[in-house]
Each structure stands twice: as C-alpha cells, then as structure tokens.
C-alpha cells in the first residue's frame, strides 16, 4: 500500500494559505513590500481629487480588497528584524553615498574631482579584550603585555590564541573585573555628541591652518559629510565617515586649488584630537575623547592607489547602515525590566554593559541620560546614519522617487490616464489593523524576498560592469 509522503507543518500551512481565494492579491501585496517579514496591515481609503474641478478621479478602499486590508512594508532598517526592508535601506544608502562621491541622482559628476577622505573614528580603550588581529592577510595571536603577564585579579593579560574574525571570544574582556564598564557605557551614550562637536570644530581648525577667519573660510569653502555608526566586537560604537571639500555653493561648486586631501587629513586629525565631552555634571566629571586609532584615507573614483575606491566606500557604509548592536552580542529590542537581563541570550560582556546601563540610570548625576531606554544598544542613542545637508540626495528623495515609480506602474495597470499637468489632491484615512505574517505566509514572503534580492544583485553586477550607466 502506497502512502503519500507527510509534509512538514510549515509547508502544509503554506499550501493551505495558497489555496485561499485571496492569495493571489495577497501575494501581489507582499511583492510590493519587497517580501517584508513584518508587514503592516491597514484599513482605510484613499481618494484622488481634481484640485480645480473637485472631481473624484480615483477611489481606493481596503473594504473592496479580497484580503480586506492593505499591506505596507515595516521599513525597519535592521537586517535582524526584516531582511527585505533592510535590503531596501542598504540600497538607498549606497546610492546616497555613491552619488556624493561620483555624481548622479541630481549631483553633478564634477563632484568626483573634489577632495574627499574616508575616516574612521574609534573609541578609546576601557580594558584589554581578546582581539582579532591580522597583517597582510595572516591572522596574528593576541599578545600578552611583557611587563605584567597577569592583572591584579590573577587573569592573564593576553591569551596568545589566534582569533578568527567571527570568533565569539573576540571583543570579550580578558578580565571583566578590570574592564571599565562605566566608562564604556558613558562613551557610547556620548558618542553622538562627540561627533557633533567634531563637525563644529573641523571648520575652525581648517580656518586656523589657513590663517583666515571662519567667516572668510565659509565664503570660499563648504564641508560636507555622510557617516554611519558601527559596533565593534567589544560593544563600543565607532564611526565611518566620508568627508568632502566643496566650493561655497556645495557639490556643484569646485573648491579652491589650495583645498587638498593632505590639508583635510591634517584638519580632521587635529579637530578629533581637541574634542572633549564631559560625561556628567558631578564634582569629578569623566572627560570623553576619541580613541587613538584614527584612520583617514583618500577616496578615489575607482582604482585603489594608497587610498580606497568610491564603490568600496559606498558598499561598506551601506552594509553597516543596516546593522545594530546585535552585531556586538546584544539584542535588537528594548529591555523593559531589569529582572529580564539574566535571561537574555547575549554574551556575558554585553550583559554586563546592559546591567551597567540600568545601574547608572538610577544615579542622579546621569538622570538626563536615558540609559535604561537604550540599554539594549549598550548606551548608544544616536542615529546610525546621518549626512550634512549638501552632501547628496536624501533618503526621503529616494523613497519618493520609488513611490512615484510604483504609482505610475499602478496607474498603467489600472488604465488610468496620465496626469498631464493636472493638479490633484490626495485625501487618505488609514487605521492600523495589525502587523506581521499570518499562519502559512512566511514561506511565500521569503520566496518573494529572495527573488527580489536576486534581481537586485544582478542589477548591481551590471552597474559595476558599467559604472557610468544610469546616472
């Protein structure tokens, strides 16, 4: 007697979902979200009205949908929360960065000739940690200190092992009792302020190096930047930034001939060295500074000649724009109660930083720091990616262009006439109806995400083969 093979429960649920009468429409919606893992369900309606005649041109109601709702993407940038939306965010960030380096998306191509560097700002040391080290492609061992092989707690100050890049021990303190968790958490909490003060100090340092007043410098030069935050394995934030010199009108204006990469390099190093942020208003405030490791490299259009290529920089920044503190062994959601910390699936180092956030948050001298609110981020509360106003196109502009493109596609599919300069007003009313995927939908959403990701990868490969295409 032949028996049909039994199906896994998830596959059976997916097949049942595909057999439902609203599946075809739901599938089109999930493709429109890019295969979002946490789509938002909406109830409501949208009316498009002729602004002059008052005539209703189009009506959309979720009540008319087979599903009874409209799906929209969650928009979460974190890859750990939604791979589909983070991929969209990464692509947008890539185009934002690369357009500021070689032009395109409304930025003149002449910007590729402006002096620019890729700078990495790190945190200082708060204690010895296991480290991944390599030189010329060869992994090096952790080295103990020669003058004191063990710390005051009897722990060795170096393990001598060769840690691979993905070794879970990398970034963990050699001696947790020696590690300055208070200083580490406070540094993360003030890292955004350090960056702000650096951007304020940099023009003043440039003016001093040139022997002019800052107002005079502003009439001849403009600084533009785009930066992203990245967590190191030790749980501390560091920043990668593209910093560019323009003429006074921005990327369309060529800077003076004396505005060079060596000048920018020197100004960055001096400005970073003089920035100090006090950590509290107490009698003996902790003074926070950048770490000693500051890397500044010129950015070139394509070839790596004692610097780094623009495409590599854009890809690197875009990659880390979708990551959060979870890459340092912590969680990607807020922690509501202190008693939950012991049950978290995190590294012991991250657990100690989280506990420190909760402990410091109870002290009066840190009452202005929302450390408990940002404990899951190990104290960091700043934006992960920011840019100056004139660096390039904005993420909002890119999203609007995508929305306009999709609206044009929908108009074509529905057979609606082109606007032809007609002034219209859109009236919308939406109500939240839930989020996430229902039983049996995860498989189809993941298949949609994979197909879209494949199409994007092919498009990127073609762009790399023809870098000037599509500007």
N, C-alpha and C positions, 0 to 999 in steps of 0.2 A: 504493500500500500504506500503510495507516494504522499508525502506531506509537504505542503508549501513551506518554504523557509520562514521562520519568525522574524519579524522586523523589530529593531530597537524602538523603544518608546518614543524617542525624539523624532525618528524617521516616520513612525506611524502618525504622530501628531502633525508633522509637516504635510503628509499626504492627505490627512483629513482636512487641513486648512486649505490645501489646493483644490479640494472638491467643493468648497463652499461657493455659492453664487457670486459673492462679491470679491473673489480672489483676484480676478484679472484687474479690477480697478485698484484694489489694494496694492497689487504688485507694481502698477504704474506709479502709484504714490511713493512707494518705498524706493523705487529707482530715482524718482525726483529728489528724494532726500539724500541720495548717494549711498543708500544701504545703511542708514543711520541705525545704531544699536539701541538708542533711547529716543525714538521719535515722539514728538508731542502731538497729541490729538486735540483738535479744535472743533468747536461748534460755532456756527455763525453764518454771516453772509457778507457779500461784497457787491456794491453797486458802482458801475461806471456811468457817469452822467456828463452830457454835453454842457460845458460851463456856460455857454451863451444861450442856447435854446432851452436848457433844462430837460432835454430828452434823455431818458434812460437808455443807454447804449448796450449795456450788458448786465446781467444779474447772475450771481453765483450764490447758491445756498447749499450748505452741507446737508440740509434735510433732503435734497434731491440726490445725494450721493448714495450708491448701493451700500457703502460702508456706514453711512450716517455721520461721518466725520471727515475732516481734512487732516492729513499728516504733514508736519513740517519738521525739519531737522533740528536736533537739540542744540547744535552749534558749539558743543564743548571742544575746546582745543586740545585737551589731554588725550593722548593715544590710549592711556589706560582706561579711559571712560568710554570713548567712542572712536574706533579706528577710522570710520568713514569721515566724520566731521573733522577730526584732527588732520586727515589727509588733505581735505579742502583748505584748512587753515595753513598747513605747511606749504601747499602750492601757492596760496595767496602771499604768504610771507616771502617765498622765493622770488616771486615776480616783483614784490615791493623792493626787495634788496637789490636784485639784479638790474632793475630799471634805474636805480640810483647810482649804479656802477658803470653801465654801458648805454643807458638811454632806453627809450621805449616807454609805452604807457603814458604818453604825454610829456616825457622828459627828453630834452634834446640829446642827440647822440654825442654831441661835443662834450658832455659831462665825463666821458671816458678818459679825456685828457686832463682832468683836474687832479691835483694831488690828493691821494687818499690812502689810508692805512687801515689795517685790521688789528685792533688792540684787544688784549685780554687782561682784565683786571682781576686779581685773585685776593683771597682773604689771607690774613696773617696766620701764623701757626698758633694753635692753642694746646698743643701737645703732640708728642710723637705718635704716628699712626703707621700701620702696615701700608706699604705703597707699591703700586705697580710702577716699575721703572724700566725704561728701555733706551738703548742708544744704538743708532744705525740698524734698527730692526732686531737687535739682540736684547732679550729680557735680562735685566740685571737683578741681583738679590738685594733685599733690604740690608742696609749696613748698620751695625751697632756703633754707638759712639765709643771711640777708643779710650777716652779719659774716664768714662764711667759706664761699665758694661751693664750695670743694673741700676734701677731707680731706687728711691728711698723706701719703696714698698716691696723691694726684692724682685721686681719684674724686669726681665731683660729689655734693654732699650733698642734692640734690633733682633729680628728673628733669623736673618740670614737666608730665608727662603726666597725663591723666585716666584713672585705673584703674577699670574696671568691677568690680562685686562679685566676679565669677568670673574675673577676670584672673589667670592663673597667676603673674604677676610680683608681685602684691600679697603682702606679707609677706616678700619676699626682701630681704636687706640691700643697701643702696646700696653699701657697701664691706665685703665679707666679712672683710678684714684688720682692719678697725676693730671689727667686731662681737665682743662679749664672749660667746663660746660657752660658756666655762667657767661664767660666772655664770648664763647661761640654763639650762643643764643642771642646775646645782645648785638653781636656783629651782624648776624642775619637780619635782626629787626631794624637795624640802621643802615643796611647796605643801600637801600634806595636813596636815603638822604646823602650818603657818601657820593653816589653817582650825581645827584642833583648839584651838590656843591662843586663837584669836579667840573661839570658843564658850565657852572658860573665862573670858576677860576680860570678855565682854559683861555678865554679871550683876553683876560687881564695879563696872563703870562705871555701870550703872543705879543700883546702891545708892549710889554716891558722888554722883551727880547728885541723888538724892532725899534725901541726908543721913541714910541709915539704914545699919545693918549688913547684911551679905549674908544672914545667918541670918534677920533680920527680913523682908527682901525675899522670901525663899523662902517665908515663911508667907503672903504676900499675892499673889505673882505667880509665874508659870511662863513660861519662854521655850520656844517650840517652833520647829522649822525643818525644811525639806526643801531639799536643794541638789543641783545637777548640775554636773559639770565639762564645759567646752567648750574645744576647742583653737582658738586664734586662728590666722590665716594665718601668723603669724611663728613658729609652733611652740610657743608658750607657753600653758599652761593658765590659764583664768580660771573663776571660779565664779559661777553664778547661784543665788540662794537666796531662798526665801520664809521670812520670819521673822515670827512671830506672838506676841502677848502674850495669855496666858490667866490665869484665876484659878488658885489653888494646886492645884486638882484637875484641871486640864487643859482640854480643849476644851468640856466640859460646864459649866464654871465661868466666869462672866463676870469679866473683870479689873476692878480698881478704876477709878473715873472718872478718876483722875489718870494712868492708863496710856494715853497718847495716841500717835498716829503721830509728831508732832514730837519727843516725848521719845525714842521708839525710834530715829528718824532720827539724832538727836544722839548717842545712846549708840553706835550702830553706827559712826559716823564716828570717834568718839574711841577706841573699842576697836580698830578697824582700824589707827588711826594709832600705837598704842602697842605692837603686836605685833611682836616681833623673834625670829628664829630663827638661831642660828649654824650655819654650813654644815659645819664640821669642828672637830676638836679640835687643830688645828695652832696654831703660835705666833701667827699672824695670821688668825683665822677670818673668813670672809666673813659679814657680817650681812645677812640677807634680810628684806625687808619687802614689804607690799602696794604696788602701784603707786599713783600719784597719782589715777588715774581711778577713782573710786568713785561708782557711780550708785545712788541709793536713791529709790524711787518708791512711793507708797502704792498698795495694791491695792483696787479697788472690785468690787462684785458684778457689774456689767455695763457701765455707762457709763464711758467714758474722761473723767474730769474731773481734769485735772492729775495723772493717775496712769495706771494700766493696769488692764484688766479681768481678772477672775479666770480666765475661759476662755482668754484670750490667754496669760496666765502659764502655765497648766497645759499648753497645747499647746506652748509654747516649751520648757519644761523636758522634756516627754516627747520632743520631737523630738531634743534633744541627748543624751538618755539612751541613744540607740541609735547614737551616733557615737563614733569613737575618734580616734586620732592620724592615721589615714589621711586625714582631712579637712585636715590640715596638710602633706600631701605625702609622708607616710612609709608604711610597710607595716603590716598588721594582724596580723602573726605574729612571734614571737621570732626574733632573728638569732643563729644558733649560732656562726658563725665570723667573725673579723674580715676574712678574705680575701674573704668574700661581699659586703662592703659596697659595693665598687666596682661590682658587677654589679646592684645593686638598682635597680628602676625608681622612683626617688624624686627629689624636687627636690634641687638642689645644696645648698640651705640645710639640708634635712633630713639629707642625707648627712653634712654637717659636724657636725651635732648628734649623730648616731649615732656618728661617729668619736670625738667628744669623750667620749661615754659610755664607750666602750671604753678610751680613753686614761686618763680619770680613775679608772676601775675598777681600774687596775693600781697606783695610788698608795696608799701605806699610810694616809694621812690620810682616805681615802674607803673604807676596807675594809668599813665597816659599811653602806655604801650599795650595793645590788645593781644598780649602774648598767648593767652588761653585760646582765643579765637583762631590764632594762626599756629597753634602747636603742631598740627599735622604737617605744616610747612616748615617745621623746625624754627619758627620765629620769623621767617621772611614774609613780608606782607606787601611787597611792591609788585609792579607789573612785570610780566615776564618778557614782553617785547614792547619797546617804545621807539619813537623816532622824532626827530625835530620836524618842524612844520614844512620846511623847504627841501627835505631830503629827496622825496619822490612822491609817487601816488599814495593814497591812503588805503587801508583795508576796506573802509567804507565805500570808496570809489570802485574798488574791485568787486565788492559784493553787489553794488548797484548795477554794474555792467553785467554781471551774471544774471541778476534778476530781470533786467531789461531783455537780455537774450532769451531767457526762458519765457517771458511774457510774449515776445514776438513769435516764438515757436508755438505757444498755446494759441495765439491769435490765428496763426496759419492753419493749425489743426482744426480749429472750430470754424474756419471760413469767415472770420470777421474782417471787415475792411481795414486797411491801414489807416492810421490817424491822419495823415496828410496835413499836418499842422493844426489839426483840430484840438482846441483846448478842452480838456476833460478834467473832471474831479472824481476821485475815488473815495467812496464812503464805505467804511468797514466796521463791523462789530463782531468781535471774536470772544469766545469763552473757553477757558481751559477745561478739557474733558479727560485729562489723564496723560500719562506718558509711558514709554516702554513698549516692548513687544509682547503680544499675547501668545498663548499656548500654540506651538506649531509654527510660529512666524520667524524664529531666529535663523533657521536654515536658509529660508528664502532671502532674508535680509543680508546674510553673509554672502550668499551667491551673488546678489546684486553688487555688494561692495567689491568683491573680488573681480567681477567683470569690469566695473568702472575703474578700479585700480590698474588693471591690465591695460585698458585703453589709455589711461593717463601715462603709464610707464612708456608705452610705445610712442606717445606724443612727445614725451621728454627726450627719448632717444633720438627722435627725428630732429628735435630742436638742437640737441648737442651736435648733430651732424651738420646742421645748417643754422649756426647761431644767430645770423642776421635776419632769418626768416621771421615774419610775423610782427616786426616792430611797428 
